[in-house]
Amino acid sequence: MKLLVTGSDGYIGSVLAPFLLQRGHEVVGLDTGFYRDGWLYHLEAAKWPQTLNKDIRHITHDDLDGFDAVVHMAELSNDPVGQLNPDITFRINHQGSIALAKLCKEVGIGRFVYTSSCSVYGIGGDEGYKTEESPTNPQTAYACCKVLVERDVMALAGDDFSPTFLRNATAFGPSPRMRFDIVLNNLAALAWTAGEIKMTSDGSPWRPLVHNLDICEAIACTLEAPRKAIHNQIFNVGDTDENYRIKEIAEIVSENFPGCQLTFGKSDGDNRSYRVSFEKIKHCLPGFACHYNAQDGARHLYQTYSQINMSSKTFQYRAYTRLNQLKYLVETRQLDEDLFWRSGDAK
C-alpha cells in the first residue's frame, strides 16, 4: 500500500515509518517539525521515508493524491500540552483531524487509521475493566478531542471510506524522538540518571501500558486486515495483563536498573485512573498480538540508555518533553500564538 503517516517525526512515528517500510509498504511522512531538535539515537539499518514538512491544518487535496491509506497521529500530544492552551488544542486535534479525514474521503482514500487513546476512559480504575463499549469520561482537553474526533470521523464512514480508531494504552519503549514525559520512560530515565525514583504520590492510580512496537504492529495489522474486520471499528490497543498501578510500574523499573532506590509519597489527587480490557483486539484484529510487556520495556530502555551513555543533561533536554519544547518555541517566537511557524513553513 502507499501510505501517508502524519506525525512521522514523533515518538511513535519515527519508529512506525521504518516499521511499515520493512513490511513492504510505500511510506510518505508528514510532520510540522516541532520536536526535531531531539534525536536520541539512530535506528540501525532503518529506512526513512520521504517527509512533507507541513502542518495538518495546511494539507490540500494535492498532498493526498495517490495514497491508499492515511495513518493519522499528528496532534498535540498528551494531557499537559492539551491543558496549556485548550482552545488551540481543539483547533488542531479536533478541527484539524476532522478536516483531514474529510479531505481523505473527498480524494478517494479508502482507509483512515486514527490513533486515539485509552485516556478517553478518564477515571474508574477500581470499577472494573473498560471496554470499547464503556462510556467515555475524558478529564482533559487532549482526551476530549480524542472522543470528538472518533464521533465525527465515524459519521463519515461509508462504502468508500473505512476509518478505524486505535485507542492506545500509555506507550513506552525507546524511540529516536524520545519522550520522557510518559510514565515508564520517565521513571526509567530517573533510575538511570539519578539512581533513585522518588515518587511524590502513593502510586495508586491505574494505567494500561503498551510498547511502542506493539502500537506499530496494531497499525500495520489494521492496514493489512480485510475491510470488514476494521470498518468503523474501535480497538483498545494493548494487553489486558498490562494494566498496572503506577507504583507497580516504578517497582518494575527499579528492578531492572541495578542499584536504583525507590520511595513513595502521599496521594497527589490525580483522578486519572483506569484499567482497560484488550480482548477485542486480541480476538478480532487478524494477526495482532502484543509481543512485549513492561519488564521488556524497562530492559529495552536500560539497554538504550547504557548504549548511548545517556546523561542527565540529555534527560532534561526540552525536546524530549513535549510541553517544554512547545513553550520554548513560543517563548523564542519561532511559533506564533496559533502554533504556526512564524516563517510560514515547517522547520
C-alpha positions as CSV (number, residue, x, y, z in Angstrom):
1,M,0.0,0.0,0.0
2,K,1.0,3.6,-0.4
3,L,0.7,5.2,3.0
4,L,0.8,8.7,4.4
5,V,1.8,8.8,8.0
6,T,1.2,12.1,9.7
7,G,3.3,12.8,12.8
8,S,6.1,10.7,11.2
9,D,8.8,12.6,13.2
10,G,7.1,12.0,16.5
11,Y,7.8,9.5,19.3
12,I,5.8,6.7,17.7
13,G,6.0,8.0,14.1
14,S,9.8,7.8,14.0
15,V,9.5,4.1,14.8
16,L,6.4,3.4,12.8
17,A,7.6,4.7,9.4
18,P,10.6,2.4,9.2
19,F,8.4,-0.5,10.6
20,L,5.9,-0.1,7.8
21,L,8.7,0.2,5.2
22,Q,10.2,-3.0,6.4
23,R,6.8,-4.7,5.9
24,G,6.9,-3.7,2.2
25,H,4.7,-0.6,2.2
26,E,5.5,2.6,0.4
27,V,5.5,5.3,3.0
28,V,5.5,9.1,2.9
29,G,5.7,11.0,6.2
30,L,4.2,14.4,7.1
31,D,5.3,16.4,10.1
32,T,5.4,20.0,11.1
33,G,8.7,19.5,12.9
34,F,8.0,20.7,16.5
35,Y,10.3,18.1,18.0
36,R,13.1,17.7,15.5
37,D,15.5,19.3,18.0
38,G,15.6,16.0,19.8
39,W,17.3,12.9,18.3
40,L,18.3,10.3,21.0
41,Y,19.9,7.7,18.8
42,H,20.0,6.2,15.3
43,L,18.0,3.2,14.4
44,E,20.4,0.7,12.9
45,A,19.6,-0.4,9.3
46,A,16.4,1.6,9.3
47,K,15.0,3.1,6.2
48,W,13.5,6.6,6.4
49,P,10.6,7.8,4.3
50,Q,10.3,10.9,2.2
51,T,8.7,13.5,4.5
52,L,6.5,16.5,3.8
53,N,7.2,19.4,6.1
54,K,3.7,20.6,6.7
55,D,1.1,21.4,9.4
56,I,-2.0,19.2,9.1
57,R,-4.0,22.4,9.0
58,H,-2.4,23.2,5.7
59,I,-2.9,19.9,3.9
60,T,-4.5,20.1,0.5
61,H,-6.1,17.6,-1.9
62,D,-2.8,17.6,-3.9
63,D,-0.9,16.4,-0.8
64,L,-3.2,13.4,-0.6
65,D,-3.1,12.3,-4.2
66,G,-2.3,8.7,-4.9
67,F,-2.4,7.3,-1.3
68,D,-4.3,4.1,-0.4
69,A,-4.5,4.9,3.3
70,V,-3.6,7.6,5.9
71,V,-2.3,6.9,9.4
72,H,-3.1,10.0,11.4
73,M,-1.0,10.7,14.5
74,A,-0.1,14.4,14.1
75,E,-1.8,16.1,17.0
76,L,-0.7,17.9,20.1
77,S,0.2,15.0,22.3
78,N,-0.6,14.2,26.0
79,D,-2.6,15.9,28.7
80,P,-0.3,18.7,30.0
81,V,0.2,20.0,26.4
82,G,-3.5,20.0,25.9
83,Q,-4.1,22.0,29.1
84,L,-1.5,24.6,28.1
85,N,-3.9,26.1,25.6
86,P,-7.2,24.1,25.4
87,D,-8.5,26.3,22.6
88,I,-5.6,25.7,20.2
89,T,-5.7,22.0,21.2
90,F,-9.3,21.8,20.0
91,R,-8.4,23.6,16.8
92,I,-5.5,21.3,15.9
93,N,-6.6,18.0,17.4
94,H,-10.3,18.1,16.7
95,Q,-10.9,20.5,13.9
96,G,-7.7,19.7,12.1
97,S,-8.2,16.0,12.3
98,I,-11.8,16.2,11.0
99,A,-10.7,18.4,8.1
100,L,-8.0,15.9,7.2
101,A,-10.5,13.0,7.3
102,K,-12.9,14.9,5.1
103,L,-10.2,15.6,2.6
104,C,-9.2,11.9,2.6
105,K,-12.8,10.9,1.8
106,E,-13.1,13.5,-0.9
107,V,-10.0,12.3,-2.8
108,G,-10.9,8.7,-2.5
109,I,-8.6,7.4,0.2
110,G,-10.3,4.2,1.4
111,R,-8.7,3.7,4.8
112,F,-8.1,6.1,7.6
113,V,-6.4,4.9,10.8
114,Y,-6.7,7.3,13.7
115,T,-4.5,6.9,16.8
116,S,-6.8,7.6,19.7
117,S,-6.0,7.0,23.4
118,C,-7.3,5.0,26.4
119,S,-7.2,8.3,28.2
120,V,-10.8,8.8,26.9
121,Y,-11.9,6.5,29.8
122,G,-10.6,9.0,32.3
123,I,-11.4,7.6,35.7
124,G,-12.8,4.4,37.2
125,G,-9.8,2.3,37.8
126,D,-11.5,0.4,40.6
127,E,-14.7,-0.1,38.7
128,G,-13.5,-3.0,36.5
129,Y,-12.1,-3.0,33.0
130,K,-13.1,-0.5,30.4
131,T,-14.1,-2.0,27.0
132,E,-14.7,-0.3,23.7
133,E,-18.4,-0.2,24.7
134,S,-17.8,1.6,28.0
135,P,-18.9,5.2,28.4
136,T,-16.0,7.6,27.9
137,N,-15.2,10.1,30.6
138,P,-12.3,12.4,29.4
139,Q,-10.7,14.5,32.0
140,T,-8.5,16.8,29.8
141,A,-8.7,18.8,26.6
142,Y,-6.5,16.2,24.9
143,A,-8.8,13.3,25.8
144,C,-12.0,15.3,24.9
145,C,-10.6,15.9,21.5
146,K,-10.0,12.2,21.0
147,V,-13.6,11.5,21.8
148,L,-14.8,14.2,19.4
149,V,-12.7,13.0,16.6
150,E,-13.9,9.5,17.0
151,R,-17.5,10.7,16.9
152,D,-17.1,12.9,13.9
153,V,-15.0,10.7,11.8
154,M,-17.3,7.7,12.4
155,A,-20.1,9.8,10.9
156,L,-18.0,10.0,7.6
157,A,-17.8,6.2,7.2
158,G,-19.3,4.7,4.1
159,D,-18.7,2.2,1.3
160,D,-15.7,4.2,0.1
161,F,-14.2,5.3,3.4
162,S,-13.3,3.0,6.2
163,P,-12.0,4.7,9.4
164,T,-10.5,2.7,12.3
165,F,-9.9,4.1,15.8
166,L,-7.0,2.7,17.8
167,R,-7.2,3.6,21.5
168,N,-3.6,3.2,22.5
169,A,-2.7,2.4,26.1
170,T,0.1,4.6,27.6
171,A,3.1,4.0,25.4
172,F,6.6,3.1,26.5
173,G,9.9,2.0,24.9
174,P,12.9,3.5,23.1
175,S,12.5,5.9,20.2
176,P,14.9,8.2,18.3
177,R,12.4,11.0,19.0
178,M,12.2,10.0,22.7
179,R,9.6,11.2,25.1
180,F,10.5,11.4,28.8
181,D,7.0,12.8,29.7
182,I,5.3,9.4,29.8
183,V,5.4,7.3,32.9
184,L,7.6,4.2,32.3
185,N,10.1,6.2,30.1
186,N,10.3,8.9,32.7
187,L,10.8,6.6,35.6
188,A,13.4,4.6,33.7
189,A,15.3,7.9,32.9
190,L,15.2,8.9,36.6
191,A,16.5,5.5,37.6
192,W,19.4,5.7,35.1
193,T,20.4,9.3,35.7
194,A,19.8,9.7,39.4
195,G,19.9,6.1,40.7
196,E,16.7,6.6,42.5
197,I,13.0,7.1,42.0
198,K,11.3,9.4,44.5
199,M,7.6,9.2,44.0
200,T,5.7,12.2,45.1
201,S,2.4,10.2,45.1
202,D,1.5,6.9,46.5
203,G,1.3,5.5,43.0
204,S,-2.2,4.1,43.4
205,P,-3.7,5.2,40.0
206,W,-4.1,2.5,37.4
207,R,-2.6,2.8,33.9
208,P,-2.6,0.4,30.9
209,L,0.7,0.2,29.2
210,V,1.8,-0.8,25.7
211,H,5.2,-1.0,23.9
212,N,5.5,1.4,21.0
213,L,6.5,-1.5,18.8
214,D,3.2,-3.2,19.6
215,I,1.4,0.0,18.6
216,C,3.2,-0.2,15.3
217,E,2.1,-3.8,15.0
218,A,-1.6,-2.8,15.6
219,I,-1.4,-0.1,13.0
220,A,0.1,-2.5,10.4
221,C,-2.4,-5.2,11.1
222,T,-5.2,-2.7,10.8
223,L,-3.9,-1.5,7.4
224,E,-3.5,-5.1,6.2
225,A,-6.8,-6.6,7.6
226,P,-9.8,-7.3,5.5
227,R,-12.1,-4.3,5.3
228,K,-15.0,-6.0,7.1
229,A,-12.7,-6.6,10.1
230,I,-11.8,-2.9,10.7
231,H,-14.5,-0.8,9.1
232,N,-15.6,1.9,11.5
233,Q,-14.3,-0.1,14.5
234,I,-12.7,1.0,17.7
235,F,-9.9,-1.2,19.2
236,N,-8.2,-0.7,22.5
237,V,-4.5,-1.3,21.8
238,G,-2.6,-3.3,24.4
239,D,-2.8,-6.4,26.5
240,T,-5.2,-6.9,29.4
241,D,-2.3,-8.3,31.6
242,E,-0.5,-5.0,31.1
243,N,-2.7,-2.9,33.5
244,Y,-0.6,-1.6,36.4
245,R,-0.8,0.7,39.3
246,I,1.9,3.5,38.9
247,K,3.7,2.1,42.0
248,E,4.0,-1.3,40.2
249,I,5.5,0.4,37.2
250,A,8.0,2.1,39.4
251,E,8.9,-1.3,41.0
252,I,9.4,-2.9,37.6
253,V,11.7,-0.1,36.6
254,S,13.7,-0.2,39.8
255,E,14.2,-4.0,39.5
256,N,15.7,-3.6,36.0
257,F,18.0,-0.7,36.9
258,P,20.7,-2.1,39.2
259,G,21.2,-0.1,42.4
260,C,18.0,2.1,41.9
261,Q,16.4,3.2,45.2
262,L,12.6,3.6,45.2
263,T,10.5,5.6,47.7
264,F,6.8,6.6,47.7
265,G,5.0,9.7,48.9
266,K,1.3,10.5,49.5
267,S,-1.6,10.6,47.1
268,D,-1.4,13.7,44.9
269,G,-5.1,13.8,44.0
270,D,-4.6,12.6,40.3
271,N,-8.0,11.3,39.5
272,R,-7.0,9.8,36.1
273,S,-7.1,6.1,36.8
274,Y,-8.4,3.3,34.6
275,R,-8.0,-0.3,33.7
276,V,-8.7,-1.4,30.2
277,S,-9.7,-4.7,28.5
278,F,-7.9,-5.5,25.3
279,E,-9.8,-8.7,24.5
280,K,-11.5,-7.2,21.3
281,I,-8.2,-6.5,19.5
282,K,-6.8,-9.9,20.6
283,H,-9.7,-11.8,19.1
284,C,-11.0,-9.5,16.3
285,L,-7.9,-7.9,14.6
286,P,-6.4,-10.5,12.3
287,G,-2.7,-11.2,13.1
288,F,-2.4,-8.9,16.1
289,A,-0.8,-9.9,19.4
290,C,1.3,-7.9,21.8
291,H,4.9,-9.1,22.0
292,Y,6.3,-7.0,24.8
293,N,5.4,-6.3,28.4
294,A,6.5,-3.7,30.9
295,Q,9.5,-5.8,32.0
296,D,10.7,-5.9,28.4
297,G,10.3,-2.2,28.1
298,A,12.3,-1.5,31.2
299,R,15.1,-3.8,29.9
300,H,15.0,-2.1,26.4
301,L,15.3,1.3,28.0
302,Y,18.2,0.2,30.2
303,Q,20.0,-1.2,27.2
304,T,19.4,2.0,25.2
305,Y,20.5,4.4,28.0
306,S,23.5,2.2,28.6
307,Q,24.5,2.1,24.9
308,I,24.3,5.9,24.4
309,N,25.6,6.6,27.9
310,M,22.7,8.9,28.5
311,S,23.4,12.0,30.7
312,S,21.2,14.0,33.0
313,K,21.5,16.9,30.5
314,T,20.1,14.7,27.8
315,F,17.2,13.5,30.0
316,Q,16.4,17.1,30.9
317,Y,16.7,18.5,27.4
318,R,13.5,20.3,26.4
319,A,12.9,18.5,23.1
320,Y,12.2,15.2,24.9
321,T,9.3,16.7,26.9
322,R,6.5,17.9,24.7
323,L,5.3,20.8,26.9
324,N,8.8,22.2,27.5
325,Q,9.6,22.1,23.8
326,L,6.4,23.9,22.8
327,K,6.9,26.5,25.5
328,Y,10.4,27.1,24.2
329,L,9.3,27.6,20.6
330,V,6.6,30.0,21.6
331,E,8.8,32.0,24.0
332,T,11.6,32.3,21.4
333,R,8.9,33.5,18.9
334,Q,9.6,30.6,16.5
335,L,5.9,29.7,16.8
336,D,3.0,32.2,16.9
337,E,0.1,32.0,19.3
338,D,-1.7,29.6,16.9
339,L,1.4,27.3,16.9
340,F,2.2,28.0,13.3
341,W,5.9,28.6,12.4
342,R,6.4,32.3,12.0
343,S,8.2,31.7,8.8
344,G,5.0,30.2,7.5
345,D,6.7,26.9,6.8
346,A,7.6,23.9,9.0
347,K,11.2,23.7,10.1
